[in-house]
């Protein structure tokens, strides 16, 4: 229901130049808000010695192959 209401309001505002300005400002505001909200999650936590990185793409050295 929320998405349908957003679509209707967006299409209604997009009909006029002032509405386009309002949509652009709203887009910029929401983009900055989302970036600020996700920022703490993107900072890597300090690793303890002897612990593996949680990153599956991290380089683990030449001895990290499929040896048993």
Backbone as XML, in Angstrom:
<?xml version="1.0"?>
<chain id="A" units="angstrom">
  <residue number="1" name="UNK">
    <atom name="N" x="0.825" y="-1.191" z="0.000"/>
    <atom name="CA" x="0.000" y="0.000" z="0.000"/>
    <atom name="C" x="0.874" y="1.262" z="0.000"/>
  </residue>
  <residue number="2" name="UNK">
    <atom name="N" x="1.970" y="1.207" z="0.779"/>
    <atom name="CA" x="2.857" y="2.364" z="0.862"/>
    <atom name="C" x="3.496" y="2.648" z="-0.492"/>
  </residue>
  <residue number="3" name="UNK">
    <atom name="N" x="3.917" y="1.595" z="-1.200"/>
    <atom name="CA" x="4.558" y="1.766" z="-2.506"/>
    <atom name="C" x="3.579" y="2.363" z="-3.530"/>
  </residue>
  <residue number="4" name="UNK">
    <atom name="N" x="2.330" y="1.932" z="-3.480"/>
    <atom name="CA" x="1.326" y="2.456" z="-4.409"/>
    <atom name="C" x="1.102" y="3.940" z="-4.137"/>
  </residue>
  <residue number="5" name="UNK">
    <atom name="N" x="1.020" y="4.313" z="-2.869"/>
    <atom name="CA" x="0.841" y="5.720" z="-2.508"/>
    <atom name="C" x="2.049" y="6.547" z="-2.942"/>
  </residue>
  <residue number="6" name="UNK">
    <atom name="N" x="3.252" y="6.001" z="-2.767"/>
    <atom name="CA" x="4.455" y="6.701" z="-3.220"/>
    <atom name="C" x="4.418" y="6.916" z="-4.727"/>
  </residue>
  <residue number="7" name="UNK">
    <atom name="N" x="4.014" y="5.903" z="-5.459"/>
    <atom name="CA" x="3.948" y="6.008" z="-6.915"/>
    <atom name="C" x="2.962" y="7.083" z="-7.344"/>
  </residue>
  <residue number="8" name="UNK">
    <atom name="N" x="1.792" y="7.106" z="-6.725"/>
    <atom name="CA" x="0.767" y="8.093" z="-7.086"/>
    <atom name="C" x="1.260" y="9.505" z="-6.771"/>
  </residue>
  <residue number="9" name="UNK">
    <atom name="N" x="1.840" y="9.698" z="-5.600"/>
    <atom name="CA" x="2.327" y="11.026" z="-5.218"/>
    <atom name="C" x="3.486" y="11.450" z="-6.109"/>
  </residue>
  <residue number="10" name="UNK">
    <atom name="N" x="4.376" y="10.532" z="-6.422"/>
    <atom name="CA" x="5.518" y="10.849" z="-7.279"/>
    <atom name="C" x="5.054" y="11.257" z="-8.672"/>
  </residue>
  <residue number="11" name="UNK">
    <atom name="N" x="4.126" y="10.529" z="-9.232"/>
    <atom name="CA" x="3.629" y="10.872" z="-10.569"/>
    <atom name="C" x="2.896" y="12.208" z="-10.555"/>
  </residue>
  <residue number="12" name="UNK">
    <atom name="N" x="2.167" y="12.483" z="-9.482"/>
    <atom name="CA" x="1.443" y="13.746" z="-9.369"/>
    <atom name="C" x="2.419" y="14.912" z="-9.252"/>
  </residue>
  <residue number="13" name="UNK">
    <atom name="N" x="3.495" y="14.748" z="-8.464"/>
    <atom name="CA" x="4.477" y="15.818" z="-8.313"/>
    <atom name="C" x="5.321" y="16.014" z="-9.569"/>
  </residue>
  <residue number="14" name="UNK">
    <atom name="N" x="5.550" y="14.952" z="-10.314"/>
    <atom name="CA" x="6.409" y="15.026" z="-11.491"/>
    <atom name="C" x="5.769" y="15.803" z="-12.639"/>
  </residue>
  <residue number="15" name="UNK">
    <atom name="N" x="4.518" y="16.182" z="-12.509"/>
    <atom name="CA" x="3.850" y="16.896" z="-13.594"/>
    <atom name="C" x="4.279" y="18.360" z="-13.698"/>
  </residue>
  <residue number="16" name="UNK">
    <atom name="N" x="4.804" y="18.924" z="-12.620"/>
    <atom name="CA" x="5.157" y="20.343" z="-12.635"/>
    <atom name="C" x="6.640" y="20.518" z="-12.326"/>
  </residue>
  <residue number="17" name="UNK">
    <atom name="N" x="7.231" y="21.617" z="-12.778"/>
    <atom name="CA" x="8.646" y="21.868" z="-12.462"/>
    <atom name="C" x="8.908" y="22.012" z="-10.964"/>
  </residue>
  <residue number="18" name="UNK">
    <atom name="N" x="7.995" y="22.630" z="-10.249"/>
    <atom name="CA" x="8.167" y="22.776" z="-8.798"/>
    <atom name="C" x="8.111" y="21.406" z="-8.130"/>
  </residue>
  <residue number="19" name="UNK">
    <atom name="N" x="7.233" y="20.554" z="-8.613"/>
    <atom name="CA" x="7.148" y="19.198" z="-8.092"/>
    <atom name="C" x="8.426" y="18.422" z="-8.347"/>
  </residue>
  <residue number="20" name="UNK">
    <atom name="N" x="9.038" y="18.637" z="-9.508"/>
    <atom name="CA" x="10.303" y="17.960" z="-9.808"/>
    <atom name="C" x="11.403" y="18.424" z="-8.858"/>
  </residue>
  <residue number="21" name="UNK">
    <atom name="N" x="11.405" y="19.716" z="-8.529"/>
    <atom name="CA" x="12.384" y="20.238" z="-7.565"/>
    <atom name="C" x="12.162" y="19.590" z="-6.203"/>
  </residue>
  <residue number="22" name="UNK">
    <atom name="N" x="10.920" y="19.484" z="-5.787"/>
    <atom name="CA" x="10.607" y="18.847" z="-4.501"/>
    <atom name="C" x="11.030" y="17.377" z="-4.495"/>
  </residue>
  <residue number="23" name="UNK">
    <atom name="N" x="10.789" y="16.685" z="-5.601"/>
    <atom name="CA" x="11.199" y="15.281" z="-5.691"/>
    <atom name="C" x="12.714" y="15.148" z="-5.620"/>
  </residue>
  <residue number="24" name="UNK">
    <atom name="N" x="13.428" y="16.043" z="-6.284"/>
    <atom name="CA" x="14.890" y="16.018" z="-6.249"/>
    <atom name="C" x="15.433" y="16.277" z="-4.858"/>
  </residue>
  <residue number="25" name="UNK">
    <atom name="N" x="14.860" y="17.255" z="-4.159"/>
    <atom name="CA" x="15.291" y="17.542" z="-2.787"/>
    <atom name="C" x="14.987" y="16.365" z="-1.854"/>
  </residue>
  <residue number="26" name="UNK">
    <atom name="N" x="13.826" y="15.770" z="-2.038"/>
    <atom name="CA" x="13.470" y="14.609" z="-1.222"/>
    <atom name="C" x="14.403" y="13.438" z="-1.479"/>
  </residue>
  <residue number="27" name="UNK">
    <atom name="N" x="14.777" y="13.254" z="-2.745"/>
    <atom name="CA" x="15.696" y="12.172" z="-3.095"/>
    <atom name="C" x="17.054" y="12.395" z="-2.440"/>
  </residue>
  <residue number="28" name="UNK">
    <atom name="N" x="17.578" y="13.635" z="-2.517"/>
    <atom name="CA" x="18.872" y="13.942" z="-1.888"/>
    <atom name="C" x="18.822" y="13.740" z="-0.375"/>
  </residue>
  <residue number="29" name="UNK">
    <atom name="N" x="17.739" y="14.197" z="0.233"/>
    <atom name="CA" x="17.584" y="14.070" z="1.686"/>
    <atom name="C" x="17.555" y="12.605" z="2.113"/>
  </residue>
  <residue number="30" name="UNK">
    <atom name="N" x="16.788" y="11.792" z="1.407"/>
    <atom name="CA" x="16.690" y="10.373" z="1.760"/>
    <atom name="C" x="18.002" y="9.641" z="1.492"/>
  </residue>
  <residue number="31" name="UNK">
    <atom name="N" x="18.720" y="10.024" z="0.443"/>
    <atom name="CA" x="20.002" y="9.396" z="0.134"/>
    <atom name="C" x="21.018" y="9.643" z="1.246"/>
  </residue>
  <residue number="32" name="UNK">
    <atom name="N" x="21.084" y="10.879" z="1.714"/>
    <atom name="CA" x="22.009" y="11.200" z="2.809"/>
    <atom name="C" x="21.590" y="10.509" z="4.100"/>
  </residue>
  <residue number="33" name="UNK">
    <atom name="N" x="20.298" y="10.432" z="4.319"/>
    <atom name="CA" x="19.791" y="9.784" z="5.539"/>
    <atom name="C" x="20.123" y="8.293" z="5.548"/>
  </residue>
  <residue number="34" name="UNK">
    <atom name="N" x="19.955" y="7.639" z="4.394"/>
    <atom name="CA" x="20.283" y="6.209" z="4.308"/>
    <atom name="C" x="21.778" y="5.970" z="4.456"/>
  </residue>
  <residue number="35" name="UNK">
    <atom name="N" x="22.584" y="6.852" z="3.873"/>
    <atom name="CA" x="24.040" y="6.705" z="3.987"/>
    <atom name="C" x="24.483" y="6.882" z="5.434"/>
  </residue>
  <residue number="36" name="UNK">
    <atom name="N" x="23.889" y="7.824" z="6.128"/>
    <atom name="CA" x="24.225" y="8.049" z="7.532"/>
    <atom name="C" x="23.766" y="6.873" z="8.395"/>
  </residue>
  <residue number="37" name="UNK">
    <atom name="N" x="22.654" y="6.282" z="8.037"/>
    <atom name="CA" x="22.116" y="5.151" z="8.798"/>
    <atom name="C" x="22.995" y="3.908" z="8.635"/>
  </residue>
  <residue number="38" name="UNK">
    <atom name="N" x="23.582" y="3.701" z="7.453"/>
    <atom name="CA" x="24.398" y="2.519" z="7.191"/>
    <atom name="C" x="25.859" y="2.712" z="7.565"/>
  </residue>
  <residue number="39" name="UNK">
    <atom name="N" x="26.268" y="3.919" z="7.883"/>
    <atom name="CA" x="27.680" y="4.186" z="8.130"/>
    <atom name="C" x="28.273" y="3.367" z="9.272"/>
  </residue>
  <residue number="40" name="UNK">
    <atom name="N" x="27.659" y="3.253" z="10.440"/>
    <atom name="CA" x="28.284" y="2.455" z="11.505"/>
    <atom name="C" x="28.452" y="0.977" z="11.136"/>
  </residue>
  <residue number="41" name="UNK">
    <atom name="N" x="27.584" y="0.451" z="10.307"/>
    <atom name="CA" x="27.690" y="-0.949" z="9.923"/>
    <atom name="C" x="28.860" y="-1.182" z="8.972"/>
  </residue>
  <residue number="42" name="UNK">
    <atom name="N" x="29.289" y="-0.147" z="8.257"/>
    <atom name="CA" x="30.350" y="-0.310" z="7.287"/>
    <atom name="C" x="31.730" y="-0.216" z="7.910"/>
  </residue>
  <residue number="43" name="UNK">
    <atom name="N" x="31.851" y="0.363" z="9.084"/>
    <atom name="CA" x="33.167" y="0.468" z="9.697"/>
    <atom name="C" x="33.585" y="-0.902" z="10.198"/>
  </residue>
  <residue number="44" name="UNK">
    <atom name="N" x="34.761" y="-1.367" z="9.821"/>
    <atom name="CA" x="35.168" y="-2.707" z="10.252"/>
    <atom name="C" x="35.497" y="-2.737" z="11.742"/>
  </residue>
  <residue number="45" name="UNK">
    <atom name="N" x="35.073" y="-3.789" z="12.381"/>
    <atom name="CA" x="35.365" y="-3.950" z="13.796"/>
    <atom name="C" x="36.834" y="-4.326" z="13.967"/>
  </residue>
  <residue number="46" name="UNK">
    <atom name="N" x="37.415" y="-3.908" z="15.059"/>
    <atom name="CA" x="38.811" y="-4.253" z="15.317"/>
    <atom name="C" x="38.921" y="-5.758" z="15.556"/>
  </residue>
  <residue number="47" name="UNK">
    <atom name="N" x="39.879" y="-6.368" z="14.907"/>
    <atom name="CA" x="40.036" y="-7.817" z="15.029"/>
    <atom name="C" x="40.943" y="-8.146" z="16.189"/>
  </residue>
  <residue number="48" name="UNK">
    <atom name="N" x="40.665" y="-9.250" z="16.805"/>
    <atom name="CA" x="41.526" y="-9.745" z="17.870"/>
    <atom name="C" x="42.618" y="-10.601" z="17.250"/>
  </residue>
  <residue number="49" name="UNK">
    <atom name="N" x="43.791" y="-10.664" z="17.842"/>
    <atom name="CA" x="44.849" y="-11.495" z="17.274"/>
    <atom name="C" x="44.426" y="-12.964" z="17.244"/>
  </residue>
  <residue number="50" name="UNK">
    <atom name="N" x="44.784" y="-13.635" z="16.173"/>
    <atom name="CA" x="44.470" y="-15.052" z="16.052"/>
    <atom name="C" x="43.097" y="-15.337" z="15.490"/>
  </residue>
  <residue number="51" name="UNK">
    <atom name="N" x="42.348" y="-14.310" z="15.197"/>
    <atom name="CA" x="41.001" y="-14.498" z="14.643"/>
    <atom name="C" x="41.034" y="-14.283" z="13.141"/>
  </residue>
  <residue number="52" name="UNK">
    <atom name="N" x="40.249" y="-15.062" z="12.421"/>
    <atom name="CA" x="40.158" y="-14.895" z="10.980"/>
    <atom name="C" x="39.252" y="-13.720" z="10.648"/>
  </residue>
  <residue number="53" name="UNK">
    <atom name="N" x="39.509" y="-13.135" z="9.509"/>
    <atom name="CA" x="38.662" y="-12.065" z="9.027"/>
    <atom name="C" x="37.324" y="-12.646" z="8.595"/>
  </residue>
  <residue number="54" name="UNK">
    <atom name="N" x="36.266" y="-11.891" z="8.771"/>
    <atom name="CA" x="34.952" y="-12.331" z="8.327"/>
    <atom name="C" x="34.761" y="-12.146" z="6.838"/>
  </residue>
  <residue number="55" name="UNK">
    <atom name="N" x="35.716" y="-11.501" z="6.189"/>
    <atom name="CA" x="35.622" y="-11.241" z="4.763"/>
    <atom name="C" x="36.041" y="-12.490" z="3.985"/>
  </residue>
  <residue number="56" name="UNK">
    <atom name="N" x="35.141" y="-13.066" z="3.178"/>
    <atom name="CA" x="35.512" y="-14.280" z="2.434"/>
    <atom name="C" x="36.515" y="-14.010" z="1.320"/>
  </residue>
  <residue number="57" name="UNK">
    <atom name="N" x="36.705" y="-12.748" z="0.927"/>
    <atom name="CA" x="37.621" y="-12.409" z="-0.140"/>
    <atom name="C" x="38.979" y="-11.947" z="0.389"/>
  </residue>
  <residue number="58" name="UNK">
    <atom name="N" x="39.166" y="-11.975" z="1.680"/>
    <atom name="CA" x="40.431" y="-11.531" z="2.259"/>
    <atom name="C" x="41.539" y="-12.517" z="1.908"/>
  </residue>
  <residue number="59" name="UNK">
    <atom name="N" x="42.729" y="-11.976" z="1.663"/>
    <atom name="CA" x="43.878" y="-12.813" z="1.330"/>
    <atom name="C" x="44.368" y="-13.495" z="2.592"/>
  </residue>
  <residue number="60" name="UNK">
    <atom name="N" x="44.551" y="-14.798" z="2.551"/>
    <atom name="CA" x="44.951" y="-15.537" z="3.735"/>
    <atom name="C" x="46.352" y="-16.115" z="3.604"/>
  </residue>
  <residue number="61" name="UNK">
    <atom name="N" x="47.078" y="-15.723" z="2.591"/>
    <atom name="CA" x="48.449" y="-16.154" z="2.448"/>
    <atom name="C" x="48.587" y="-17.377" z="1.573"/>
  </residue>
  <residue number="62" name="UNK">
    <atom name="N" x="49.822" y="-17.755" z="1.267"/>
    <atom name="CA" x="50.036" y="-18.886" z="0.351"/>
    <atom name="C" x="49.726" y="-20.233" z="0.990"/>
  </residue>
  <residue number="63" name="UNK">
    <atom name="N" x="49.711" y="-20.318" z="2.296"/>
    <atom name="CA" x="49.492" y="-21.593" z="2.959"/>
    <atom name="C" x="48.024" y="-21.850" z="3.274"/>
  </residue>
  <residue number="64" name="UNK">
    <atom name="N" x="47.133" y="-21.014" z="2.778"/>
    <atom name="CA" x="45.736" y="-21.151" z="3.126"/>
    <atom name="C" x="44.950" y="-21.947" z="2.099"/>
  </residue>
  <residue number="65" name="UNK">
    <atom name="N" x="45.619" y="-22.741" z="1.305"/>
    <atom name="CA" x="44.937" y="-23.541" z="0.285"/>
    <atom name="C" x="44.095" y="-24.634" z="0.921"/>
  </residue>
  <residue number="66" name="UNK">
    <atom name="N" x="43.794" y="-25.657" z="0.164"/>
    <atom name="CA" x="42.963" y="-26.756" z="0.666"/>
    <atom name="C" x="43.809" y="-27.855" z="1.300"/>
  </residue>
  <residue number="67" name="UNK">
    <atom name="N" x="44.771" y="-27.477" z="2.061"/>
    <atom name="CA" x="45.580" y="-28.487" z="2.751"/>
    <atom name="C" x="44.850" y="-28.991" z="3.975"/>
  </residue>
  <residue number="68" name="UNK">
    <atom name="N" x="45.124" y="-30.235" z="4.338"/>
    <atom name="CA" x="44.469" y="-30.790" z="5.522"/>
    <atom name="C" x="45.466" y="-31.056" z="6.585"/>
  </residue>
</chain>
